[in-house]
Amino acid sequence: MFIPYINMLQEINFFYLLISSVGIIILILLKYFKSNSKLDYELVISTLKKKKNDFSILKELEENKIKKKIFLEGKKDLEPKLYLSVKKYLLNNGLVEESFKDLVFAQPEEKILACQVLSKVGTSQAIDYCVTALYDNNNKVKNKAIKALTDNANPKVIDAFIDYIDHCDNEVLLSMLTNAFKKMGCQALEQLKRVAFEKDEIYRVWATKLLRDIDDEQVTDLLIKLLDDQSVQVRIEAIRGLVQYIDQEQVFKYVVEQLKDNDWKVRNQAVKILGELSDPRTSSHLFELIDDEHQIIRINVCHALIKAGYEGIKYLIKATKIKKSKQAALQTLDELDIEFLMEAIQNIYGTDKETTTMITEQLTNANN
């Protein structure tokens, strides 16, 4: 009765052994082909070094991947003159066309390699081919296409990126584009100007942020013009961008003008920026908003006045006599060190002890 059972176990063991053997063979073959692929590249490089003017081995290559690798990495493995000759040979023998076919029909990894080749070629036709990868269904391919094009940027690439913005509904991709434009800097200034003044609001805001980081004398005038943009967020970003030029009298005046903006968020941004200057000149301008209809602005004005030194404190004391700003002003003064406040009052009102005493008492009673 045990014989059939034993036979069944033997069959199972044999089947298991067969499966295991096949698996091992597959792993060995995969390892072989993987190492053989690397060997092929090294073999081609070695042959090219030995037969410097004989490119017949390149004709024998069936794998486009190895050709692309030679194009992209051969520079470090071949003498400069030889590499240029190999590069020219590959370009004259269909590398660009083969790469474009890979962009259309190949798997993602092959598409990425094709992008790197085409962007490095850099011709008008090659860039046009590479740009098609920006519209691929695979996000990884899109990401790598942006990186490849950025690494080999030229005016045509920048124009392609600008046109792509309207189709870029992915935050990760938009972030990559942002980094790309930061890397290109002044090279992309003209195209960013077009976006900042002509595109939809979301892209005007995006371009204004990027303009802030570009070191070019045109940027100041551009940001000043953007203070008149119909978009609140664009105006806010323009104010933030002008901070680095605030020591220029013209820029200072334009930022002060934004305290009169009809949108409270813009006024509030101007208050914050002027407050960070810790400049007594800002005190009288900030005081104009001490009774603003928005409480957050009144509070920020009080804090900005504190930063403006004795001149700011003088206006802050005035604010305690205005019904709308009294509470915010007293709370801000209460945050000050009492010795510093007394010193400020004495500095503002000089030797007039009667006035100094009266104001000190008023502040003390008001807080109580």
C-alpha positions in Angstrom: 0.0 0.0 0.0 3.0 2.3 0.5 4.5 1.6 -3.0 2.1 4.0 -4.9 2.8 6.7 -2.2 6.6 6.2 -2.6 6.3 6.4 -6.4 4.4 9.6 -6.1 7.0 11.2 -3.9 9.7 10.2 -6.3 7.8 11.8 -9.2 7.4 15.0 -7.1 11.1 15.1 -6.2 12.1 14.6 -9.8 9.7 17.4 -11.0 11.1 19.7 -8.3 14.6 18.9 -9.3 13.8 19.5 -13.0 12.3 22.9 -12.2 15.2 23.9 -10.0 17.7 22.9 -12.7 15.9 25.0 -15.3 15.8 28.0 -13.0 19.6 27.7 -12.4 20.3 27.5 -16.1 18.1 30.6 -16.8 20.0 32.5 -14.1 23.4 31.5 -15.6 22.3 32.5 -19.1 21.0 35.9 -17.9 24.3 36.5 -16.1 26.2 35.4 -19.2 24.2 37.7 -21.5 24.5 40.6 -19.1 28.3 40.2 -18.9 28.5 39.6 -22.6 26.8 42.9 -23.3 29.4 44.7 -21.3 32.1 42.7 -23.0 30.7 43.8 -26.4 31.2 47.5 -25.6 34.7 46.8 -24.3 35.5 44.7 -27.3 34.4 47.4 -29.7 36.4 50.0 -27.9 39.4 47.8 -27.9 39.1 47.0 -31.6 38.6 50.7 -32.5 41.8 51.5 -30.6 43.8 48.8 -32.5 42.3 49.6 -35.9 42.0 53.4 -35.7 40.6 54.0 -39.2 38.7 50.8 -39.6 35.1 51.2 -38.4 33.9 47.9 -39.9 33.2 46.5 -36.4 30.5 49.2 -36.0 28.7 47.8 -39.0 28.6 44.4 -37.4 26.8 45.8 -34.3 23.2 44.6 -34.1 22.4 46.3 -30.9 21.7 50.1 -31.2 22.2 50.3 -27.4 26.0 49.7 -27.8 26.2 52.3 -30.6 24.5 54.8 -28.3 26.8 53.9 -25.4 29.8 54.5 -27.6 28.4 57.8 -28.7 27.7 58.9 -25.1 30.6 57.4 -23.2 33.3 56.7 -25.8 34.8 60.1 -25.2 36.4 58.9 -21.9 37.6 55.6 -23.5 39.0 56.8 -26.8 41.6 59.4 -27.9 39.9 62.7 -28.7 40.7 62.6 -32.4 39.5 58.9 -32.7 36.3 59.6 -30.7 35.4 62.5 -33.1 35.9 60.2 -36.1 33.7 57.5 -34.5 31.1 60.0 -33.5 31.0 61.4 -37.1 30.7 57.9 -38.5 27.8 57.0 -36.2 26.0 60.2 -37.1 26.5 59.7 -40.8 25.2 56.1 -40.6 21.8 56.6 -39.1 22.3 57.0 -35.4 19.8 60.0 -35.2 17.2 58.1 -37.2 17.6 54.9 -35.2 17.3 56.9 -32.0 14.0 58.5 -33.2 12.6 55.1 -34.0 13.5 54.0 -30.5 11.6 57.0 -29.1 8.5 55.8 -31.0 8.7 52.0 -30.6 11.2 50.9 -27.9 10.8 50.3 -24.2 11.2 53.1 -21.7 14.9 52.4 -21.0 15.7 52.5 -24.7 13.7 55.7 -25.1 15.7 57.3 -22.3 19.0 56.4 -24.0 17.7 57.7 -27.3 16.8 61.1 -25.5 20.3 61.4 -24.2 21.8 60.8 -27.7 19.5 63.2 -29.5 19.9 66.0 -27.0 23.7 65.6 -27.2 23.6 65.7 -31.0 21.9 69.1 -30.5 20.9 69.8 -34.2 17.5 71.3 -34.9 16.2 67.9 -36.2 17.6 66.0 -33.3 16.1 68.4 -30.8 12.7 68.1 -32.5 12.9 64.4 -32.2 13.9 64.5 -28.6 11.1 66.9 -27.7 8.6 64.3 -28.7 9.7 62.4 -25.6 8.2 65.2 -23.4 4.8 63.9 -24.5 5.5 60.2 -23.9 3.0 58.3 -21.7 5.8 57.2 -19.3 6.6 59.9 -16.7 10.1 58.5 -16.2 10.8 59.1 -19.9 9.4 62.6 -19.6 11.7 63.3 -16.6 14.8 62.0 -18.3 13.9 64.0 -21.5 13.7 67.2 -19.5 17.1 66.4 -17.8 18.8 65.5 -21.1 17.6 68.6 -22.9 18.6 70.8 -20.0 22.1 69.4 -19.9 22.4 70.3 -23.6 20.3 73.5 -23.6 20.2 75.9 -26.5 17.6 78.5 -27.7 15.6 75.8 -29.5 15.5 73.7 -26.3 14.3 76.7 -24.3 11.5 77.5 -26.8 10.5 73.8 -26.7 10.2 74.0 -22.9 8.1 77.2 -23.1 5.7 75.5 -25.6 5.6 72.5 -23.3 4.4 74.5 -20.3 0.8 74.5 -21.6 0.8 70.7 -21.6 2.5 70.3 -18.3 -0.2 69.3 -15.8 2.1 67.3 -13.6 3.6 69.0 -10.5 6.7 66.9 -10.6 7.3 67.7 -14.2 6.7 71.4 -13.6 9.2 71.3 -10.7 11.7 69.7 -13.0 11.1 72.4 -15.6 11.6 75.0 -12.8 15.0 73.5 -11.9 15.8 73.4 -15.6 15.2 77.1 -16.1 17.1 77.9 -12.9 20.1 76.0 -14.3 19.8 77.8 -17.7 19.6 81.2 -15.9 20.2 84.2 -18.2 20.1 82.0 -21.2 16.4 81.7 -20.8 15.6 85.3 -19.9 13.9 86.3 -23.2 11.6 83.3 -23.2 10.7 83.8 -19.5 9.8 87.4 -20.3 7.3 86.1 -22.9 5.8 83.8 -20.3 5.6 86.4 -17.6 3.6 88.8 -19.7 1.7 86.7 -22.2 0.7 83.3 -20.6 -2.1 82.3 -18.2 -1.8 83.4 -14.6 -0.4 80.2 -13.2 2.5 80.4 -15.7 3.0 84.2 -15.2 3.4 83.5 -11.5 5.9 80.7 -12.3 7.9 82.9 -14.6 8.0 85.8 -12.2 9.4 83.5 -9.5 12.1 82.4 -11.9 13.0 86.0 -12.9 13.8 86.8 -9.3 16.7 84.4 -9.5 18.3 85.7 -12.7 21.2 88.0 -12.3 20.6 90.5 -15.1 20.2 94.3 -15.2 16.9 93.9 -17.1 15.3 92.0 -14.2 14.6 95.0 -12.0 12.6 96.8 -14.7 10.7 93.6 -15.6 9.7 93.1 -11.9 8.6 96.8 -11.7 6.4 96.3 -14.7 4.9 93.2 -13.2 3.7 95.2 -10.3 0.9 96.4 -12.6 -0.1 92.8 -13.5 -3.8 92.0 -13.0 -2.9 88.9 -11.0 -2.6 89.4 -7.3 -0.1 86.6 -7.0 2.1 87.9 -9.8 2.3 91.3 -8.0 3.2 89.6 -4.7 6.0 87.6 -6.4 7.2 90.8 -8.1 7.4 92.6 -4.7 9.4 89.6 -3.3 11.7 89.7 -6.2 12.4 93.4 -5.8 13.7 92.9 -2.2 17.2 92.3 -3.5 17.2 95.7 -5.3 15.4 97.6 -2.5 18.5 99.8 -1.8 17.9 101.5 -5.1 15.8 104.6 -4.5 13.6 103.9 -7.5 12.8 100.4 -6.3 12.1 101.6 -2.8 9.5 104.0 -4.1 7.8 101.4 -6.2 7.5 99.0 -3.2 6.1 101.8 -1.1 3.5 102.5 -3.8 2.2 98.9 -3.3 1.0 99.9 0.2 -1.9 101.5 -1.7 -2.8 98.4 -3.7 -6.5 97.6 -3.8 -5.8 94.0 -2.7 -5.0 93.5 1.0 -2.7 90.5 0.2 -0.5 92.8 -1.9 -0.5 95.5 0.8 0.4 93.0 3.4 3.3 91.7 1.4 4.6 95.3 0.9 4.3 95.8 4.7 6.4 92.7 5.4 9.1 93.6 2.9 9.4 97.2 4.2 9.4 95.9 7.8 12.4 93.7 7.1 14.4 96.7 6.0 14.5 98.1 9.6 14.7 101.5 8.0 13.3 104.7 9.7 12.3 106.0 6.2 9.5 103.4 6.1 7.8 104.6 9.3 5.6 107.3 7.8 4.6 105.2 4.9 3.7 102.2 7.1 1.7 104.4 9.5 -0.7 105.2 6.6 -2.0 101.6 7.0 -2.3 101.7 10.7 -6.1 101.8 10.5 -6.4 99.4 7.5 -9.6 97.4 7.4 -7.8 94.1 7.7 -6.5 93.3 11.2 -3.6 91.2 10.0 -2.2 94.3 8.2 -2.6 96.5 11.3 -0.7 93.9 13.3 2.0 93.6 10.8 2.4 97.3 10.5 2.9 97.5 14.3 5.6 94.9 14.1 7.2 96.6 11.2 7.3 99.9 13.0 9.1 98.3 16.0 11.8 97.2 13.5 12.2 100.8 12.3 13.8 101.9 15.6 13.0 105.0 17.5 11.2 106.6 14.6 8.9 103.6 14.2 8.2 103.6 18.0 7.2 107.2 17.7 4.5 106.3 15.2 3.5 103.3 17.2 2.8 105.4 20.2 0.6 107.6 18.0 -1.2 104.4 17.0 -2.3 103.8 20.6 -4.5 106.9 20.3 -6.3 105.6 17.2 -9.3 103.4 18.1 -8.8 100.9 15.3 -5.1 100.3 15.9 -5.0 100.8 19.7 -5.1 97.2 20.8 -2.5 96.0 18.3 -0.2 98.9 19.0 -0.3 98.4 22.8 0.2 94.6 22.5 3.3 95.2 20.3 4.7 97.8 22.7 4.1 95.4 25.6 6.4 92.9 23.9 9.3 95.3 24.2 11.8 95.3 27.0 10.7 98.1 29.4 14.1 99.6 29.7 14.4 99.8 25.9 10.9 101.4 25.7 11.8 104.0 28.3 15.1 104.7 26.4 13.1 105.1 23.2 10.6 107.5 24.7 13.3 109.6 26.2 15.2 109.6 22.9 12.0 110.7 21.0 10.8 113.4 23.4 14.3 114.5 24.6 14.5 116.4 27.9 10.8 117.1 28.1 10.3 115.1 31.3 6.7 116.1 31.6 5.8 114.7 28.2 7.9 111.6 28.8 6.2 110.9 32.1 2.8 111.5 30.7 3.3 109.1 27.8 4.8 106.4 30.1 1.8 106.7 32.4 -0.6 106.6 29.5 0.9 103.4 28.1 1.0 101.8 31.6 -2.7 102.7 32.3 -3.7 101.6 28.8 -2.2 98.2 29.3 -3.9 97.9 32.7 
